Amino acid sequence: MFRPKLPTMPQPTGTVTPPAVVIEPTTITPGTPAPPSAPAVPASAPVPSRPTIQLTPGTALALVGGGTAVVLVVGAVLVSMLLAVAVTAASVAVCAVVLRSLLASGAKRR
């Protein structure tokens, strides 16, 4: 009466065999490497050590706008985190004052 009934697994109707996997080896043929081509640079031209970056007024304005946006977003996140900490501290302080008041009033009644 109190014994649980365990479900019985149905038996397979036929013989079950795993599918045969055929592995065929493949041959790797190495390719012929291409000879490196030399850049056509005149011998008299100096080679710059690093690339030159040219700032146009449009890109400078975009950089200033992007930097301003990053500063505003990071500032908003930090201010909101500071506000969350301040609200939590205030609520803990209120809870502490209420508990102190309850404990003090309980001690006076005795």
C-alpha angles and dihedrals in degrees: 000000000000096000114105119239112238116210115243120230114235114244118240113259097220138019112287117213125177115247116264115250117209117203116196120191117235127209122231116214115197115230125225111261116236115240112250112255117227116230115247101241121155113241094233096055115095115235112231114233093216135012120272117241116206118200116206121193089257095054091044090053090048091051092050092048092048092048091049091051092050092049092049094049094047090046092051091050093049093047092050091050090050090049091050091052091048093050091048092049092049093050092049089050091051091049090050092051092049093048091047090051092049093048092047093049090048091053092050093054094059 
